[in-house]
Amino acid sequence: MSNQMTIYDISKKAGVSIATVSRVLNGSTNVKPRTRKKVMDIIEQYGYKPNAFARGLGLNSMKTIGILCADASDLYLAKAIYYIEQKLRENGYHSVLCCTGYDIETKKESVNLLLSQHVDAIVMIGSNFIMNTPEDNQYIKDAAVTVPIMLLNADFDCNNVYCTLCDDYKATQDATEQLINGGAKDILYLYNSNSYSGLKKLAGFQNALLTHDIPLKKQLMQCFKGSHEDIDGVKGFVESLHAKGLKFNAIVTSDDFLAVGSMNFARANHIKVPSELQVIGYNNSILSHCSEPELSSIDNRLEDMCIQLVKTLIGTLTQNEMPQKTIFSGELIKRGSTRI
């Protein structure tokens, strides 16, 4: 039994958090005597040996990294999985992937599943793993007591959590300012997510307008609630805004699929791109080559971020002092959909 026992199993059997079990194992005085006894009784009953998986000693390291991703059909997330898995393999690590969806309870279950598999660390891909309340983020803090947590494109201040991200705020602000400086004033912002990253992009867009004394109009900031595969749905969505008399001569988007849908709208309505309408995507994905003309898109340095994340991860596992936060700058890659 002792070989299978994990810190997660003990926390379940004792009815306490993983963090509490860890405090007991580390001899912390910040635990009630009754709670300590309950945890120690379980440990003795099942013969749990916490040092068997001690990272510092390198004993019985499973050489396995858990990867969490909300939706592997998303182009951006799928590419990130590919880069990270590839770099991990180059460093002698296997990976276990859990696709969690966006429900908080499933995310928690997936983290606990990975901990029960004795992974050496957990990588969370995408900013949707960071929620809006401290209670909803407690599962990350609890997991970080046991193993290092690596966040891709999210920012979370916590011991043993390492963040690698793009400055989405500045990247979107800079691209929007380039449009404004080129003469565009009525700019539609299309987004599809209220995640940490999604809100940073929106704020960057808004700040670009405010900096140039352009009033913020709610009707020019629109959230598309459909699937990231529904490019036709995006086309119809923009068409409906246009039919209501909304005037815009540029569109900035939070994702390339929104930009491609906007390009399809322009073509269907005989609106010339870029002379009558300029369009900017985000992620600089393969989709940026799937329209005519090709799409100008913000490159958020995904491959560089993934390489850095794995470098930080390997450094952490080998007991090196690593930066808790690494921030990359995005860059607008100009193609035929803009005049700037």
C-alpha positions as CSV (number, residue, x, y, z in Angstrom):
1,M,0.0,0.0,0.0
2,S,2.8,2.4,0.9
3,N,4.1,2.6,-2.7
4,Q,0.8,3.9,-4.0
5,M,0.1,6.3,-1.1
6,T,0.3,10.0,-1.9
7,I,0.0,13.3,0.0
8,Y,-3.3,13.7,-1.8
9,D,-4.5,10.3,-0.5
10,I,-3.5,11.3,3.1
11,S,-5.4,14.6,2.8
12,K,-8.5,12.8,1.7
13,K,-8.4,10.2,4.4
14,A,-7.6,12.8,7.1
15,G,-10.2,15.2,5.8
16,V,-7.7,18.1,5.6
17,S,-6.1,20.1,2.8
18,I,-2.9,19.0,1.0
19,A,-1.2,22.1,2.4
20,T,-2.0,20.9,6.0
21,V,-0.5,17.5,5.3
22,S,2.6,19.2,3.9
23,R,2.9,21.4,7.1
24,V,2.7,18.3,9.3
25,L,5.3,16.5,7.2
26,N,7.6,19.5,7.3
27,G,7.2,19.8,11.1
28,S,5.5,23.2,11.0
29,T,4.2,24.4,14.4
30,N,1.2,26.0,12.6
31,V,-1.0,23.0,12.9
32,K,-3.5,22.1,15.7
33,P,-2.3,19.1,17.8
34,R,-5.5,17.2,17.1
35,T,-5.1,17.8,13.3
36,R,-1.5,16.7,13.5
37,K,-2.4,13.5,15.3
38,K,-5.1,12.7,12.7
39,V,-2.6,13.1,9.9
40,M,0.2,11.2,11.6
41,D,-2.2,8.3,12.4
42,I,-3.1,8.0,8.7
43,I,0.6,8.2,7.8
44,E,1.5,5.4,10.2
45,Q,-1.5,3.3,9.3
46,Y,-0.5,3.2,5.6
47,G,3.2,3.3,6.1
48,Y,3.6,6.5,3.9
49,K,7.2,7.5,3.4
50,P,7.3,11.1,2.3
51,N,11.0,11.0,1.4
52,A,10.4,8.4,-1.3
53,F,9.5,11.1,-3.8
54,A,11.6,13.9,-2.4
55,R,12.6,16.1,-5.3
56,G,15.7,17.4,-3.7
57,L,17.2,13.9,-3.3
58,G,16.1,12.9,-6.7
59,L,14.9,9.6,-5.2
60,N,12.3,7.8,-7.3
61,S,11.6,10.8,-9.4
62,M,9.0,9.7,-11.9
63,K,10.5,11.9,-14.6
64,T,6.9,12.8,-15.5
65,I,5.3,16.2,-15.8
66,G,1.6,16.7,-15.6
67,I,0.1,19.1,-18.2
68,L,-3.3,20.7,-17.9
69,C,-5.0,22.4,-20.8
70,A,-8.7,23.5,-21.0
71,D,-9.2,22.5,-24.7
72,A,-6.7,20.8,-26.9
73,S,-8.7,21.6,-30.0
74,D,-7.8,25.3,-29.5
75,L,-5.0,26.1,-32.0
76,Y,-3.0,28.2,-29.5
77,L,-3.3,25.7,-26.7
78,A,-2.6,22.7,-29.0
79,K,0.6,24.4,-30.3
80,A,1.7,25.1,-26.7
81,I,1.2,21.4,-25.7
82,Y,3.3,20.4,-28.7
83,Y,6.2,22.8,-27.9
84,I,6.2,22.0,-24.2
85,E,6.0,18.2,-24.6
86,Q,8.8,18.3,-27.2
87,K,11.1,20.3,-24.9
88,L,10.3,18.0,-21.9
89,R,11.2,14.9,-24.0
90,E,14.5,16.5,-25.0
91,N,15.2,16.9,-21.3
92,G,14.3,13.3,-20.5
93,Y,10.8,13.9,-19.1
94,H,7.6,12.2,-20.0
95,S,4.3,14.1,-19.8
96,V,0.7,13.2,-18.8
97,L,-2.0,15.5,-20.4
98,C,-5.4,16.3,-18.9
99,C,-7.9,18.3,-20.9
100,T,-10.0,19.9,-18.2
101,G,-12.6,22.0,-20.0
102,Y,-13.4,25.3,-18.3
103,D,-15.2,24.1,-15.2
104,I,-13.4,24.8,-11.9
105,E,-14.3,21.5,-10.3
106,T,-12.9,19.5,-13.2
107,K,-9.7,21.5,-13.0
108,K,-9.4,20.7,-9.3
109,E,-10.0,17.0,-10.0
110,S,-7.4,16.9,-12.7
111,V,-4.8,18.5,-10.5
112,N,-5.5,15.9,-7.8
113,L,-5.4,13.1,-10.4
114,L,-1.9,14.3,-11.5
115,L,-0.7,14.6,-7.9
116,S,-1.9,11.0,-7.3
117,Q,0.3,9.9,-10.2
118,H,3.4,11.2,-8.5
119,V,4.2,13.8,-11.2
120,D,7.3,15.9,-10.6
121,A,5.6,19.2,-11.5
122,I,2.4,20.5,-13.1
123,V,2.2,22.8,-16.1
124,M,-1.0,24.8,-16.6
125,I,-1.4,26.1,-20.2
126,G,-3.4,29.2,-20.6
127,S,-4.6,32.0,-18.3
128,N,-8.1,30.4,-17.7
129,F,-6.6,28.4,-14.8
130,I,-6.4,31.6,-12.8
131,M,-9.9,32.5,-11.5
132,N,-11.2,35.8,-10.1
133,T,-11.5,34.9,-6.4
134,P,-8.8,33.7,-3.9
135,E,-11.0,30.8,-2.9
136,D,-11.1,29.5,-6.5
137,N,-7.3,29.8,-6.8
138,Q,-6.7,27.9,-3.5
139,Y,-6.3,24.6,-5.5
140,I,-3.2,26.0,-7.1
141,K,-1.7,27.1,-3.8
142,D,-2.4,23.7,-2.3
143,A,-0.8,21.9,-5.2
144,A,2.2,24.2,-5.1
145,V,2.9,22.9,-1.6
146,T,3.6,19.5,-3.1
147,V,5.2,20.2,-6.6
148,P,6.3,23.2,-8.6
149,I,3.5,24.7,-10.7
150,M,4.3,26.3,-14.0
151,L,1.8,28.7,-15.6
152,L,1.9,29.6,-19.2
153,N,0.6,33.1,-20.1
154,A,-0.9,33.7,-16.6
155,D,0.3,35.7,-13.6
156,F,-0.1,34.3,-10.1
157,D,1.9,35.4,-7.1
158,C,2.5,32.3,-4.9
159,N,5.5,30.4,-3.5
160,N,6.6,27.5,-5.8
161,V,4.5,28.9,-8.7
162,Y,6.4,30.1,-11.8
163,C,4.9,32.2,-14.5
164,T,5.9,32.7,-18.1
165,L,3.8,35.1,-20.0
166,C,3.5,37.6,-22.8
167,D,2.6,41.2,-22.1
168,D,-0.8,41.0,-23.8
169,Y,-1.8,44.4,-22.5
170,K,1.1,46.3,-24.1
171,A,1.0,44.2,-27.3
172,T,-2.6,45.0,-27.9
173,Q,-2.1,48.7,-26.9
174,D,0.8,49.1,-29.3
175,A,-1.0,47.5,-32.3
176,T,-4.1,49.6,-31.6
177,E,-2.0,52.8,-31.4
178,Q,-0.4,52.0,-34.7
179,L,-3.9,51.9,-36.3
180,I,-4.8,55.2,-34.6
181,N,-1.6,56.9,-35.8
182,G,-2.4,55.6,-39.3
183,G,-5.7,57.4,-39.3
184,A,-8.2,54.8,-38.0
185,K,-10.6,56.3,-35.4
186,D,-13.6,54.0,-35.4
187,I,-12.0,50.7,-34.2
188,L,-14.1,47.7,-33.3
189,Y,-12.6,45.4,-30.7
190,L,-13.7,41.7,-30.9
191,Y,-12.8,39.3,-28.1
192,N,-14.0,35.9,-26.9
193,S,-12.7,35.4,-23.4
194,N,-12.8,37.1,-20.0
195,S,-9.7,35.2,-18.9
196,Y,-6.7,36.9,-17.3
197,S,-5.1,37.2,-20.8
198,G,-8.4,38.2,-22.4
199,L,-9.0,41.1,-19.9
200,K,-5.4,42.3,-20.3
201,K,-5.9,42.6,-24.1
202,L,-9.1,44.4,-23.7
203,A,-7.5,46.9,-21.2
204,G,-4.6,47.5,-23.6
205,F,-7.1,48.3,-26.4
206,Q,-9.0,50.7,-24.1
207,N,-5.8,52.4,-22.9
208,A,-4.7,53.1,-26.5
209,L,-8.0,54.9,-27.2
210,L,-7.9,56.9,-24.0
211,T,-4.3,57.9,-24.6
212,H,-5.4,59.4,-27.9
213,D,-8.5,61.1,-26.4
214,I,-10.9,58.7,-28.3
215,P,-14.0,58.0,-26.2
216,L,-14.7,54.4,-25.2
217,K,-17.9,53.2,-26.8
218,K,-19.4,50.1,-25.4
219,Q,-20.9,49.1,-28.8
220,L,-17.3,49.0,-30.3
221,M,-16.2,46.4,-27.8
222,Q,-18.0,43.2,-28.6
223,C,-17.6,39.7,-27.1
224,F,-18.3,36.7,-29.4
225,K,-19.6,33.9,-27.3
226,G,-19.4,31.1,-29.9
227,S,-16.9,28.4,-30.4
228,H,-13.3,29.1,-31.5
229,E,-14.0,26.9,-34.6
230,D,-17.1,28.8,-35.7
231,I,-15.5,31.3,-38.1
232,D,-18.8,31.5,-40.0
233,G,-20.5,32.5,-36.7
234,V,-18.0,35.3,-36.3
235,K,-18.7,36.5,-39.9
236,G,-22.5,36.6,-39.0
237,F,-21.8,38.3,-35.7
238,V,-19.9,41.2,-37.4
239,E,-22.5,41.3,-40.1
240,S,-25.2,41.8,-37.5
241,L,-23.3,44.7,-36.0
242,H,-22.8,46.3,-39.4
243,A,-26.5,45.8,-40.2
244,K,-27.4,47.7,-37.0
245,G,-25.5,50.7,-38.4
246,L,-22.3,50.3,-36.3
247,K,-19.5,52.2,-38.1
248,F,-15.9,51.0,-38.0
249,N,-13.0,51.2,-40.3
250,A,-10.7,48.8,-38.4
251,I,-11.1,45.7,-36.3
252,V,-8.6,44.5,-33.6
253,T,-9.2,41.0,-32.3
254,S,-8.1,38.9,-29.4
255,D,-7.6,35.8,-31.5
256,D,-6.9,35.0,-35.2
257,F,-10.1,33.1,-35.7
258,L,-12.0,36.3,-34.9
259,A,-9.9,38.2,-37.4
260,V,-10.5,35.5,-40.2
261,G,-14.2,35.7,-39.6
262,S,-14.0,39.5,-39.9
263,M,-12.1,39.2,-43.2
264,N,-14.8,36.8,-44.5
265,F,-17.4,39.5,-43.4
266,A,-15.6,42.1,-45.5
267,R,-15.3,39.9,-48.6
268,A,-19.0,38.9,-48.4
269,N,-20.0,42.6,-48.2
270,H,-17.6,43.9,-50.8
271,I,-15.6,45.9,-48.3
272,K,-12.0,46.3,-49.5
273,V,-9.3,45.2,-47.1
274,P,-7.1,47.1,-46.2
275,S,-8.2,50.4,-47.9
276,E,-11.7,50.4,-46.4
277,L,-11.3,48.1,-43.4
278,Q,-8.1,47.1,-41.6
279,V,-8.0,43.9,-39.5
280,I,-5.5,42.7,-36.9
281,G,-5.5,39.2,-35.4
282,Y,-3.7,37.8,-32.3
283,N,-1.4,34.7,-31.9
284,N,0.1,34.8,-35.4
285,S,-1.1,31.3,-35.9
286,I,-1.4,29.3,-39.2
287,L,-4.8,31.1,-39.6
288,S,-3.0,34.3,-40.4
289,H,-2.2,32.8,-43.8
290,C,-5.7,31.5,-44.4
291,S,-7.3,34.7,-45.8
292,E,-6.8,37.0,-48.8
293,P,-5.0,39.2,-48.2
294,E,-3.0,37.6,-45.4
295,L,-3.7,38.7,-41.9
296,S,-1.6,41.1,-39.8
297,S,-1.4,39.5,-36.4
298,I,0.2,40.0,-33.0
299,D,2.9,37.3,-32.4
300,N,2.9,36.6,-28.6
301,R,6.1,34.6,-28.8
302,L,4.5,31.2,-27.9
303,E,7.5,29.0,-28.8
304,D,9.9,31.3,-26.9
305,M,7.6,31.2,-23.9
306,C,7.3,27.4,-24.0
307,I,11.1,27.0,-24.2
308,Q,11.6,29.4,-21.3
309,L,8.9,27.6,-19.2
310,V,10.6,24.2,-19.6
311,K,14.0,25.8,-18.9
312,T,12.6,27.3,-15.6
313,L,10.9,23.9,-14.8
314,I,14.1,21.9,-15.3
315,G,16.1,24.4,-13.3
316,T,13.6,24.3,-10.4
317,L,13.6,20.5,-10.3
318,T,17.4,20.5,-10.2
319,Q,17.3,22.9,-7.2
320,N,18.6,26.0,-9.1
321,E,17.3,29.4,-8.2
322,M,14.9,30.3,-11.1
323,P,12.9,33.5,-11.9
324,Q,9.3,33.3,-10.7
325,K,8.1,35.5,-13.5
326,T,9.4,35.8,-17.1
327,I,7.6,38.3,-19.4
328,F,7.9,38.4,-23.2
329,S,6.9,41.3,-25.4
330,G,4.5,40.7,-28.3
331,E,5.0,42.1,-31.7
332,L,2.7,43.0,-34.6
333,I,3.6,41.0,-37.7
334,K,2.3,43.2,-40.6
335,R,0.7,41.5,-43.6
336,G,-1.9,42.6,-46.2
337,S,-4.8,43.2,-43.9
338,T,-3.4,46.5,-42.6
339,R,-2.0,49.7,-44.2
340,I,0.2,50.6,-41.2
